[in-house]
Amino acid sequence: MPLRPHASKRPPRRSVERKNSAPRLKPGADTRLRRIFARIGIPESGPFVADRFQREALARVSEGDCLVTAPTGAGKTWIAEQAIARVLAAGGRAWYASPLKALTNAKYREFSTAFGADKVGILTGDRKENAEAPVTTGTTEILRNQLYDAMDRGVGLGTDFVVLDEAHYLGDPDRGVVWEEVMIYLPPRVPLLLLSATIGNARQIADWLESIRGRPCAVVQAGERPVPLEALFLHPSGTLMPLTGGKDKNGQPRLYRKVFDYATARRPPRLAPGRRLPPFDQIIRILGAYNLLPAIFFLKSRADCDRALSLCAGIETAPEQTERRRRRLAELSAASEHIARHRQRLAAARWGVAAHHGGQLPAWKLVVETLMTEGLLTAVFATSTVAAGVNFPARTVAFLNTDRFNGKDFAPLTATEIQQMTGRAGRRGMDRIGFVLALPGPYMDLALAAELLAAPPSVVESQVRIDFSMVLNLLLSHSPRQVEELLSRSLAAFAIGQKTRRLHRRRVDGPAQLLAADFRRHLAFLQEHGFVDETGRLTVDGRWASRLRVDQPLIIAQGLRTGVLAVPDPALLAGMIASFVQEKDVNENAAPLDRHNELMDACLALQHTLRPFARQMIDRGFAVRPLMPQPAATVYAWARGEDWPAVQRHSGMAEGDLVMLILRTADNLRHIRALSEAFPETAVAAGQAVDLLMREPVATDWGI
């Protein structure tokens, strides 16, 4: 197929838009869409009837573990609810784990309605409510930490059933190790239900689970979407047409003839001049004319999402609908002055459009999700945050790029990423059909889009890796030899073993041997510095250091035992800890550290004290992030009581990033607060620091 981009480059220069004025779009539709558009509508209501895959999954999870792969919106949560209800009826306890705090909060509300608020609790690090309830909703990291604690105490995990939602996170480069640890450590007596829309090697993962847990693991798949999906293309003239038409000799989708002609034209017309955003007001009018709203537009950056709102100023909505939005916005923002005066509130109220991305306040994102779920928004402009598990459905999903910035360069979207996006198209019980719309532009490869939409889910691969927190926590309850045996049970080792047996090859060094070698390297460093004794047992320092389940546990542990972090001022401690947690590039125009002399002196002492230890880590090949002064100054100012606008202005950070920095600092401080026996005074200061940080708008009114 034509126009395939290179993996890490933008499309060829000839695809860049000409600098001409944006055309006025005239709504139109290709004749081939008549029968498709005739299917648009709301399905007839009736009593709920479980699908075959739902009934099968519920039966299988009563016999063993079960991995369910089904398209987004197919009803995977129903399976979890029914299975949890069965556990509760038998007097048992259940744990529901998800990768996202937003998704965890949504499930907490859903389960509270389903089972009763007194029976459901939530644990997300920055939120802890009703922790002793028989049903726990929480992030997967919290569940992993509870498994560490149970192994340390030599007791069973206090649950009788575990649900791992968004199970494809097993293959996430940053967080997949947590999913794998949970699957390896979870006692076989506890049934495991895994839910995902996108796993290409489900049977292999099930076989691996059977091999390490010694109990059957069924794979239940629902191949068809509950709401059929049709792919469309918007020609710059304003005409909607099918994206594909028929298949080639290899069975792959072929671009619709008119779309192919457009894609291969030497100088095709464009929706917008240069690299500007297209006229979203006109596009929304076209979608409205054919009953294709509400819509989610996936854009490449936060800035584009925000800029898109200004291109919707010409949208007109019915006065009664506008008034409904105004009233609902007033209700949702009544408890928060920051939300009441949010700069994007006017666009939501007047035009029924909103942006949704990680740079926004969590409370505002929750408002946007609520408005969309209640059918009060016409369009949302979003980054991939919406695609990753938030219950945020629409009739149409539109995208402008077939590549995305992965933090290093631009790479083509994967089948998993495109399927996560399109999973939001078509609302079960509200739509008979959903749509995905490809919009032409300089970074849209139409042939690749068609291929990705038809591609099977991507294969999920092991991301297990060794870090100091893992080693310390495993040594709480295992000998070094037992730890190596645990590591040999990784998905990576299983996959290599399968391949070796299939090819009748002699076993060679693979992931298990590499993991064992890396474990021994970490162990040797811990022994050298007094966290582990020569027999492989944790020392007193090693035991309290194992409680620091944070990104840089060893550096912080060294700061604690040298006394450089023993500061009685909670705001000062908060600022110092913030210097450990910031990962993203800091705005060069941010307020300098010397705004606060006392903090500058403390951070210089911290740097001077920890430099020799950090140098030894680096010399042994362990990564050490530099201490970051700007985040320290930002968090210190917030802890000292400066108001939100001033702190944000001095930080140079987006509101959402600033909230995340403060929340992660508070999470680190909570781990220090737990060390009351080893460091009583510092633990008290850490607890006070958490209280200083957790105020509005960082501390969200979760009752929204």
C-alpha positions in Angstrom: 0.0 0.0 0.0 1.2 3.6 -0.6 2.5 6.2 1.8 4.0 4.0 4.5 6.1 6.2 6.7 9.5 5.4 8.2 9.3 4.3 11.8 10.9 7.3 13.4 10.4 10.0 10.8 7.6 12.2 9.7 6.1 11.5 6.3 7.9 12.8 3.2 8.1 16.6 2.6 5.7 16.4 -0.4 2.9 15.6 2.1 3.3 18.9 3.9 0.4 21.2 3.3 0.5 24.1 0.9 0.1 27.5 2.3 -3.4 28.2 1.0 -6.4 29.4 2.8 -8.7 26.8 4.4 -11.6 25.9 2.2 -15.2 26.3 3.2 -16.5 22.8 3.6 -19.8 21.8 2.1 -21.4 18.8 3.8 -21.8 15.8 1.6 -21.7 12.0 1.7 -20.7 9.4 -0.9 -23.6 7.4 -2.1 -22.1 4.2 -0.7 -22.7 5.5 2.8 -26.5 5.7 2.4 -27.1 2.2 3.6 -24.5 2.6 6.4 -26.0 5.9 7.7 -29.5 4.3 7.6 -28.4 2.0 10.4 -27.7 5.0 12.7 -30.0 5.1 15.7 -30.7 3.9 19.2 -31.2 0.2 19.6 -34.5 -0.9 21.1 -34.5 -1.1 24.8 -35.2 -4.4 26.5 -34.1 -6.6 29.4 -30.4 -7.2 29.7 -29.3 -10.5 28.2 -25.7 -11.6 28.8 -23.6 -12.5 25.7 -22.2 -15.9 25.3 -18.6 -14.8 26.1 -19.9 -13.2 29.4 -21.7 -16.4 30.5 -18.7 -18.5 29.5 -16.2 -16.3 31.4 -18.4 -16.3 34.5 -18.5 -20.1 34.4 -14.8 -20.5 33.8 -13.7 -18.2 36.6 -15.5 -20.4 39.1 -13.2 -23.3 37.9 -9.9 -21.5 37.7 -8.2 -18.4 36.3 -9.7 -16.7 33.3 -8.3 -14.2 30.7 -11.0 -12.3 28.9 -10.2 -10.4 25.7 -13.1 -8.5 24.3 -13.5 -5.2 22.5 -14.0 -2.0 24.5 -17.7 -1.7 25.5 -18.4 -5.4 25.1 -19.3 -5.7 28.8 -16.2 -7.0 30.5 -17.1 -5.1 33.7 -20.3 -7.1 33.9 -18.3 -10.3 34.3 -16.2 -8.7 37.1 -19.4 -7.5 38.9 -21.1 -10.8 38.7 -18.0 -12.7 39.9 -17.5 -10.2 42.8 -21.2 -10.5 43.8 -20.7 -14.3 43.9 -17.6 -13.9 46.2 -19.5 -11.5 48.5 -22.5 -13.9 48.7 -20.1 -16.6 49.9 -18.7 -14.3 52.6 -15.5 -13.6 50.8 -13.4 -10.6 49.8 -12.4 -9.3 46.3 -9.7 -7.0 44.9 -10.2 -5.0 41.7 -7.0 -3.5 40.3 -6.6 -1.0 37.4 -3.7 1.0 36.0 -5.3 4.4 36.3 -6.5 6.4 39.2 -9.3 7.8 37.1 -10.5 4.3 36.1 -10.2 3.2 39.7 -12.3 6.1 40.9 -14.9 5.3 38.3 -15.1 1.7 39.3 -15.3 2.7 42.9 -18.4 4.7 42.2 -19.9 1.9 40.0 -19.3 -0.8 42.6 -20.5 1.4 45.4 -23.8 1.6 43.6 -23.9 -2.1 42.7 -22.9 -3.5 46.1 -23.5 -0.7 48.6 -21.1 2.1 49.7 -20.3 0.3 52.9 -19.0 -2.8 51.1 -16.5 -1.0 48.8 -13.2 0.8 49.6 -10.6 2.5 47.5 -6.8 2.6 47.7 -4.8 4.7 45.2 -1.9 6.1 47.1 -3.4 9.6 47.5 -6.9 8.3 48.4 -7.7 5.8 51.1 -11.3 5.2 52.0 -13.1 2.2 53.7 -9.9 0.2 53.4 -11.4 -2.8 55.4 -14.4 -3.2 53.1 -14.9 -6.6 51.5 -14.4 -5.1 48.0 -11.3 -3.1 47.4 -10.7 -1.0 44.2 -7.2 0.3 43.8 -4.2 0.7 41.5 -2.1 -2.4 40.7 0.9 -0.9 42.5 -1.1 -1.0 45.8 -2.0 -4.6 45.2 1.6 -5.5 44.5 2.7 -3.7 47.8 0.1 -5.7 49.7 1.5 -8.9 48.3 5.0 -7.8 49.5 3.6 -7.2 53.0 1.8 -10.5 53.1 4.9 -12.4 52.1 6.9 -10.5 54.7 4.4 -11.4 57.5 4.1 -15.0 56.2 0.3 -14.6 55.9 -2.1 -15.0 53.0 -3.3 -12.0 51.0 -6.5 -10.9 52.6 -8.7 -11.5 49.5 -10.4 -14.4 47.8 -10.6 -13.1 44.3 -8.5 -10.6 42.1 -9.5 -8.8 39.0 -6.7 -7.2 36.9 -8.4 -4.8 34.5 -6.6 -3.5 31.4 -4.4 -6.6 31.6 -2.4 -5.6 28.4 -0.5 -3.2 30.7 1.6 -6.3 31.3 3.5 -5.2 28.2 3.8 -1.5 29.3 7.5 -0.6 29.2 7.3 1.5 32.4 4.7 -0.3 34.5 4.4 -3.8 33.1 6.8 -5.2 35.7 4.1 -4.5 38.4 1.5 -6.6 36.6 4.0 -9.4 36.1 5.0 -9.3 39.8 1.3 -9.5 40.9 0.8 -12.6 38.6 3.9 -14.3 39.9 3.4 -13.6 43.7 -0.4 -14.0 43.9 -1.2 -17.2 45.8 -2.7 -19.9 43.6 -5.6 -20.3 45.9 -6.8 -16.8 44.8 -8.7 -17.0 41.5 -7.5 -14.4 38.9 -9.7 -12.7 36.3 -7.8 -10.7 33.7 -9.7 -8.3 31.4 -8.4 -6.6 28.3 -9.5 -5.4 24.9 -6.1 -5.9 23.2 -3.9 -8.9 23.7 -2.6 -10.7 20.7 -1.0 -13.7 22.5 -3.7 -14.4 25.0 -3.2 -18.2 24.9 0.5 -17.9 25.5 -0.1 -15.7 28.6 -2.7 -18.2 29.9 -0.2 -21.1 29.4 2.4 -19.1 31.3 0.0 -18.5 34.2 -0.9 -22.2 34.3 2.8 -23.1 34.5 3.5 -20.8 37.4 0.2 -21.1 39.3 -0.6 -24.7 38.8 -4.3 -24.1 38.0 -6.2 -23.9 34.7 -6.4 -20.6 33.0 -9.2 -20.3 30.4 -9.1 -17.8 27.5 -12.5 -16.4 26.6 -12.6 -14.2 23.5 -15.3 -12.0 22.0 -14.2 -11.4 18.5 -17.0 -9.1 17.4 -17.6 -5.6 18.7 -21.0 -5.2 20.4 -21.5 -2.1 18.3 -20.2 -2.5 14.7 -17.6 0.0 13.5 -17.4 1.7 10.1 -14.3 3.6 8.9 -14.8 6.9 7.1 -12.7 9.5 5.4 -13.5 13.2 5.3 -12.4 14.7 1.9 -11.3 18.4 2.2 -14.3 19.3 0.1 -16.5 18.3 3.1 -17.7 15.0 1.6 -17.7 11.9 3.8 -16.8 8.6 2.1 -15.8 5.1 3.1 -12.1 4.7 4.0 -11.9 1.3 2.5 -13.5 -0.7 -0.2 -12.9 -4.4 -0.6 -9.6 -6.3 0.0 -6.5 -7.0 -1.9 -5.1 -10.5 -2.9 -3.6 -10.9 0.6 -6.9 -10.2 2.3 -5.8 -6.8 3.5 -8.3 -3.8 3.3 -7.9 -1.7 0.2 -8.5 2.0 0.2 -11.7 3.1 -1.4 -11.0 4.2 -4.9 -11.7 7.9 -4.3 -9.6 7.8 -1.1 -6.8 6.1 -3.0 -6.9 8.8 -5.7 -6.7 11.5 -3.0 -3.8 9.7 -1.1 -1.7 9.3 -4.3 -2.4 12.8 -5.8 0.6 14.9 -6.3 -0.9 18.1 -4.8 -4.1 17.1 -3.0 -6.3 19.7 -1.4 -5.9 20.2 2.4 -8.3 20.8 5.3 -6.1 23.5 6.6 -3.1 25.5 5.4 0.4 24.5 6.5 0.5 22.5 9.7 -2.5 24.3 11.2 -5.4 22.6 12.8 -8.4 22.0 10.5 -11.7 24.0 10.9 -13.2 21.9 13.6 -16.4 24.0 13.7 -17.1 23.1 10.1 -16.2 19.4 10.7 -18.5 19.2 13.7 -21.3 20.7 11.6 -20.8 18.0 9.0 -20.8 15.3 11.6 -24.0 16.8 13.0 -25.7 16.9 9.6 -25.3 13.1 9.3 -26.1 12.3 13.0 -22.5 11.3 13.8 -22.2 13.1 17.1 -20.9 13.1 19.8 -17.3 12.8 18.7 -13.9 12.4 20.2 -11.0 14.0 18.3 -7.6 12.5 19.1 -4.9 15.1 18.7 -1.1 14.8 19.0 -0.5 17.3 21.8 -2.0 19.0 24.7 -1.5 22.4 23.1 -3.5 21.2 20.0 -6.3 20.1 22.2 -6.5 23.5 23.8 -6.2 25.4 20.6 -8.9 23.3 19.0 -11.5 24.9 21.3 -10.9 28.3 19.8 -11.8 26.8 16.4 -15.3 25.9 17.6 -16.5 29.4 18.3 -19.0 29.3 15.4 -20.8 26.2 16.7 -24.5 26.9 17.6 -26.4 24.7 20.0 -30.0 24.7 21.1 -30.7 27.2 23.9 -32.2 24.6 26.1 -29.1 22.4 25.7 -26.8 25.3 26.5 -28.8 26.0 29.6 -28.6 22.3 30.7 -24.8 22.5 30.4 -24.6 25.7 32.4 -26.7 24.3 35.2 -24.7 21.0 35.3 -21.4 22.9 35.3 -22.6 25.0 38.2 -23.5 21.9 40.1 -20.2 20.2 39.4 -18.0 23.2 40.3 -19.9 24.3 43.3 -17.3 23.0 45.7 -14.2 24.2 43.8 -13.3 27.8 43.0 -10.6 26.6 40.6 -13.2 24.7 38.6 -15.8 27.5 38.8 -13.3 29.8 37.1 -11.6 27.3 34.8 -10.5 29.0 31.5 -12.2 26.3 29.4 -15.5 26.5 31.1 -17.0 28.9 28.6 -16.3 26.6 25.7 -18.0 23.8 27.4 -21.0 25.8 28.4 -21.5 27.8 25.2 -20.4 25.4 22.4 -20.5 22.0 24.1 -16.9 21.2 23.4 -14.0 20.5 25.8 -10.4 19.4 25.9 -9.1 16.4 28.0 -5.4 15.7 28.6 -2.8 15.2 31.3 -2.0 18.9 31.6 -5.3 19.7 33.2 -6.5 19.6 36.8 -7.8 16.1 37.6 -11.0 17.7 38.9 -11.6 19.5 35.6 -11.0 16.2 33.7 -13.6 14.6 35.9 -16.0 17.4 35.0 -15.4 16.8 31.3 -15.9 13.0 31.7 -19.1 13.6 33.6 -20.5 16.0 31.0 -19.6 13.6 28.1 -21.0 10.5 29.9 -24.3 12.4 30.5 -24.6 13.4 26.9 -24.0 17.1 27.4 -21.0 17.6 25.1 -20.9 17.6 21.3 -17.1 17.0 21.0 -14.0 16.4 23.0 -10.5 17.0 21.9 -8.2 14.6 23.7 -4.8 13.0 23.9 -4.4 9.3 24.5 -5.5 9.7 28.1 -9.1 9.1 27.1 -8.1 5.9 25.2 -6.5 4.3 28.2 -9.5 2.9 30.0 -11.6 5.9 30.9 -15.3 5.3 30.4 -15.8 8.0 27.8 -17.9 6.8 24.8 -18.9 8.6 21.7 -20.6 7.8 18.4 -17.6 8.8 16.3 -13.9 8.8 17.0 -11.7 10.9 14.7 -7.9 11.1 14.4 -5.5 13.3 12.4 -2.2 11.4 12.8 -1.1 7.8 12.2 2.1 8.5 14.2 2.7 9.7 17.8 5.6 11.1 19.8 6.8 8.3 22.1 9.1 10.6 24.2 12.1 10.2 21.8 10.8 10.4 18.3 7.8 10.0 16.1 6.7 6.4 15.5 3.7 4.9 13.7 0.7 4.0 15.9 0.5 0.4 16.8 -2.6 -1.8 16.4 -3.1 -1.7 20.1 -3.0 2.1 20.3 -5.5 2.5 17.4 -7.8 -0.1 18.9 -7.7 1.6 22.2 -8.8 4.8 20.5 -11.5 3.3 18.3 -12.8 1.3 21.3 -14.6 4.6 22.4 -16.7 4.7 19.2 -20.2 3.3 19.5 -22.0 3.2 22.8 -23.6 -0.1 23.8 -27.3 0.4 24.4 -27.1 3.9 22.8 -25.8 3.2 19.3 -26.5 0.6 16.6 -23.3 1.5 14.9 -20.1 3.4 15.6 -17.7 5.3 13.4 -14.0 6.0 13.1 -13.1 9.0 10.9 -9.7 9.6 9.3 -9.0 13.3 8.7 -6.4 14.2 6.0 -3.3 16.1 7.0 0.4 16.2 6.8 0.9 13.3 9.3 -1.9 11.0 8.2 -1.0 7.9 6.2 -4.3 6.7 5.0 -3.1 3.3 3.9 -1.5 2.7 7.3 -4.7 3.8 9.0 -6.7 1.2 7.0 -4.2 -1.5 7.8 -4.1 -0.7 11.5 -7.9 -0.7 11.8 -8.0 -4.3 10.5 -4.9 -5.5 12.3 -5.1 -8.1 15.1 -4.1 -6.9 18.6 -0.4 -6.6 19.3 1.5 -9.3 21.2 2.1 -8.5 24.8 5.7 -9.1 25.9 7.3 -9.3 29.4 8.7 -6.1 30.8 10.1 -7.6 34.0 13.2 -6.0 35.3 15.2 -5.8 38.6 15.3 -2.7 40.8 16.4 -2.2 44.4 12.8 -1.9 45.7 12.0 -5.3 44.3 15.1 -6.9 45.7 14.6 -5.5 49.2 11.0 -6.6 49.3 11.6 -10.1 48.0 14.4 -10.6 50.5 12.0 -9.9 53.3 10.5 -13.3 52.8 12.9 -15.2 50.5 16.4 -16.3 50.4 18.6 -15.2 47.4 18.2 -18.7 45.9 14.4 -18.5 46.2 14.4 -15.0 44.6 16.2 -16.4 41.6 13.7 -19.2 41.4 10.8 -16.6 41.4 12.6 -14.7 38.6 12.8 -17.8 36.5 9.0 -17.8 36.4 8.8 -14.7 34.3 6.8 -14.5 31.1 10.0 -13.8 29.2 11.7 -16.9 30.5 8.5 -19.0 29.6 8.4 -17.5 26.1 12.1 -18.4 25.5 11.5 -21.9 26.8 8.6 -22.4 24.5 10.6 -21.3 21.5 13.6 -23.5 22.5 11.4 -26.6 22.8 9.6 -25.8 19.6 12.9 -25.6 17.7 14.5 -28.5 19.6 17.4 -26.4 20.6 19.7 -26.8 23.5 18.8 -24.3 26.3 21.0 -21.2 26.2 21.2 -18.2 28.5 18.0 -16.3 28.2 15.9 -13.9 30.3 15.9 -16.1 33.4 19.7 -16.1 33.5 20.0 -12.4 32.7 17.5 -11.6 35.5 19.4 -13.8 37.9 22.7 -12.1 37.1 21.1 -8.6 37.5 19.6 -9.7 40.8 23.0 -10.8 42.0 24.5 -7.4 40.9 21.9 -5.5 43.0 22.3 -7.9 45.9 26.1 -7.4 46.0 25.7 -3.6 46.1 23.1 -3.9 48.9 25.5 -6.1 50.9 28.4 -3.8 50.3 26.4 -0.9 51.8 24.9 -2.7 54.8 21.3 -3.2 53.7 21.8 -7.0 53.4 24.2 -9.2 55.4 26.5 -11.8 54.0 23.9 -14.6 54.3 21.4 -12.7 52.2 19.2 -11.6 55.0 18.1 -8.0 55.3 19.8 -5.9 58.0 17.9 -3.5 60.2 18.5 -0.8 57.6 17.4 -3.1 54.9 14.1 -3.9 56.6 13.0 -0.2 56.9 14.5 0.6 53.5 12.2 -2.0 52.0 9.2 0.1 53.0 10.3 2.9 50.6 8.4 1.7 47.6 9.3 4.7 45.6 11.3 5.5 42.4 14.6 6.1 44.1 14.5 4.1 47.4 18.2 3.6 47.9 19.1 7.3 47.5 16.3 8.4 49.9 17.3 5.6 52.3 20.9 6.9 52.3 19.6 10.4 53.0 17.6 9.2 55.9 20.4 7.2 57.6 23.0 10.0 57.1 20.5 12.4 58.8 20.5 14.9 56.0 16.8 14.4 55.6 16.2 14.7 59.3 14.6 18.2 59.1 11.8 19.2 61.5 10.2 21.7 59.1 7.6 19.8 57.1 7.5 22.3 54.2 11.3 22.0 53.9 11.1 18.2 53.9 8.5 18.3 51.2 10.7 20.5 49.0 13.7 18.2 49.5 11.7 15.1 48.7 10.3 16.7 45.6 13.8 17.0 44.1 13.8 13.1 43.9 10.5 12.6 42.0 10.4 14.9 39.0 11.1 13.0 35.7 10.0 15.4 33.0 12.0 18.2 31.6 11.7 21.3 33.8 10.8 24.6 32.3 14.0 26.7 32.1 12.0 29.8 32.9 10.8 28.3 36.2 11.5 30.3 39.4 15.0 29.6 40.6 15.8 27.8 43.9 17.3 31.0 45.4 13.8 32.4 45.9 14.1 30.4 49.2 17.5 30.6 50.9 16.7 28.0 53.5 15.6 25.5 50.8 18.7 26.2 48.7 21.0 25.6 51.7 19.1 22.3 52.5 19.3 21.1 48.9 23.0 21.9 48.6 23.6 19.9 51.8 21.5 17.1 50.4 23.5 17.1 47.2 26.9 17.2 49.0 26.0 14.4 51.4 24.6 12.0 48.7 27.1 12.7 46.0 29.6 10.0 47.1 26.9 7.3 47.4 25.4 8.3 44.0 28.8 8.1 42.4 29.3 4.6 43.7 25.9 3.6 42.2 26.8 5.1 38.9 30.2 3.4 38.8 28.4 0.0 39.3 26.1 0.7 36.4 22.9 1.8 38.3 20.9 4.7 37.0 20.7 7.7 39.3 18.6 10.7 38.4 20.0 14.1 39.3 18.4 16.1 42.0 16.0 18.6 40.5 16.0 22.1 42.2 13.0 23.6 40.4 10.5 21.0 41.5 11.9 21.4 45.0 11.2 25.2 44.9 7.7 24.6 43.5 6.6 22.1 46.1 8.2 24.1 48.9 6.3 27.2 47.9 3.0 25.2 47.8 3.7 23.6 51.2 4.4 27.0 52.7 0.9 28.2 51.7 1.4 30.2 48.5 -1.7 30.3 46.4 -2.2 28.1 43.3 -1.9 30.7 40.6 1.4 32.0 42.0 2.9 28.5 42.4 1.9 27.5 38.9 3.2 30.8 37.4 6.6 30.3 39.1 6.8 26.7 38.2 6.1 27.2 34.5 4.3 23.8 34.5 0.9 22.8 33.2 -1.7 22.4 36.0 -2.0 18.7 35.6 1.8 18.2 35.6 2.0 20.4 38.8 -0.7 18.3 40.5 1.1 15.1 39.5 4.4 16.4 40.9 2.7 17.3 44.2 0.8 14.0 44.4 4.0 12.0 43.7 5.9 14.0 46.4 3.1 13.3 48.9 3.2 9.6 48.0 7.0 9.6 48.7 6.3 11.4 52.0 3.7 8.8 53.0 6.3 6.1 52.7 8.7 8.1 55.0 5.8 8.6 57.4 5.5 4.8 57.7 9.1 4.7 59.1 8.0 5.9 62.6 10.0 3.3 64.5 13.3 4.0 62.7 12.9 7.8 62.2 10.2 9.0 64.5 10.8 12.8 64.2 11.2 12.7 60.4 8.1 10.5 60.1 6.1 13.1 62.0 7.4 15.9 59.7 6.6 13.8 56.7 3.0 13.3 57.9 2.6 17.0 58.5 4.1 17.7 55.0 1.4 15.5 53.4 -1.3 17.5 55.1 0.2 20.8 53.8 0.3 19.5 50.2 -3.1 17.9 50.0 -5.3 20.9 49.7 -7.5 22.1 46.8 -7.0 21.9 43.9 -4.6 19.0 44.5 -7.0 17.3 46.9 -10.0 16.7 44.6 -13.6 16.7 45.8 -14.0 13.0 44.8 -17.8 13.3 45.2 -18.2 15.1 41.9 
